[in-house]
Amino acid sequence: MITPAPAPASAAAVHAEEPAWLELGQLTERLDLAVDRAMSEAGLWAPELAARAVRQAEGDPAEAAHLLRAHRAAQPRLAVSAPVATSELRVVRRISSAFRNPPGGQILGRTVDYAGRLLDLLPEDEGRTHVIDESPAPADDGHLHHDHEHDHQHSADPSAVERVPGNVLAILREMGLVAPLPERPDDPEPYDITRRPARPGAPRSAWLQTMARGDTGSLVHLWWYGCDWRPDHEIPGELRHGALPVRIAHPHTGEPVTVAEVRVSEVESFYNVPSAAAQHHLGVGYGICFGHNERKSIAMAGLDLALVHYDATSELHHDVLLTLDGLDSTGYAQHLKLPHHVEYRSVLDRAEAAGQDANPPGETV
């Protein structure tokens, strides 16, 4: 008896039986905002490691940040990078809400701000073809940013658009609207929150670091709901997204050497803070974080303005320094799923004892 050979399975059927696997390039390109958020909240710039963390965490940003920060804590500290001025930022996106045509021009860049919130319902084959036809171009930092070089530019003179534009804050200082920098600024070593926990009363460098790696949702909520000191909103004078160099001292010559670049989102916001308005100056709030996360940097700049307004013992200082870390809050929620049998038994015993005290035996309620 001859048994006919089984019909060959179709490629689609074979593919359906295989477990889905996301390549790192897919994550860094198509889920780049999720990867950037994980790096920002972990305080570690490592795009491929962040992509692995997002994949391992099944897309959970808090878990991905936890994985990255745990990995970061296990690595040796080989060097401390030299301070870098953000005037060196090579921008791929730069907008100003305060100036229609700021010096250096506006670069709208890659963003969903100007797209309608309509769900993409294209068939999968058409959507895949559309993505391939976009032909993303490789960038210097190892990411494909879908050809930032053809970003939409908004300026009275297109030739005036610069990739390393001047800072709007410097223009306001020249106009006398912002307090000038002191001739000999007091520049102490920044507070390192990875070595010492930040508590109320810590310097400004501590709260800026805390916000830079805080949970994005918590930060935006605290800025939106907790800053009731202002009757209206601050103005982001400048929002920039681009690449900054990372430099360390050469081990033999001692000269600074550029060893890498990191992408950051930076915002400087202005408002009539009472302490600054008394001197006829605008208050300045600053926000910066890893990757492309404009909501976070805007909220950070707004909170920076508010923290200067409030005393160090205020509730806002407490909330910023002690409640914004996503690992702390999610860790607390996670631990509630562990066995709490003894604690639960204690709660029941207390509830029963309270009921007996309120209704002694022999009494009728």
Secondary structure as GFF3:
##gff-version 3
##sequence-region A 1 365
A	DSSP	alpha_helix	11	17	.	.	.	ID=ss1
A	DSSP	alpha_helix	24	30	.	.	.	ID=ss2
A	DSSP	alpha_helix	32	42	.	.	.	ID=ss3
A	DSSP	alpha_helix	47	56	.	.	.	ID=ss4
A	DSSP	alpha_helix	61	73	.	.	.	ID=ss5
A	DSSP	three_ten_helix	86	88	.	.	.	ID=ss6
A	DSSP	beta_strand	90	95	.	.	.	ID=ss7
A	DSSP	beta_strand	106	107	.	.	.	ID=ss8
A	DSSP	alpha_helix	124	134	.	.	.	ID=ss9
A	DSSP	three_ten_helix	148	150	.	.	.	ID=ss10
A	DSSP	beta_strand	153	154	.	.	.	ID=ss11
A	DSSP	three_ten_helix	158	160	.	.	.	ID=ss12
A	DSSP	alpha_helix	168	174	.	.	.	ID=ss13
A	DSSP	alpha_helix	204	212	.	.	.	ID=ss14
A	DSSP	alpha_helix	216	226	.	.	.	ID=ss15
A	DSSP	beta_strand	235	249	.	.	.	ID=ss16
A	DSSP	beta_strand	256	271	.	.	.	ID=ss17
A	DSSP	alpha_helix	274	277	.	.	.	ID=ss18
A	DSSP	beta_strand	283	290	.	.	.	ID=ss19
A	DSSP	alpha_helix	294	309	.	.	.	ID=ss20
A	DSSP	alpha_helix	315	323	.	.	.	ID=ss21
A	DSSP	alpha_helix	326	335	.	.	.	ID=ss22
A	DSSP	alpha_helix	341	358	.	.	.	ID=ss23
###
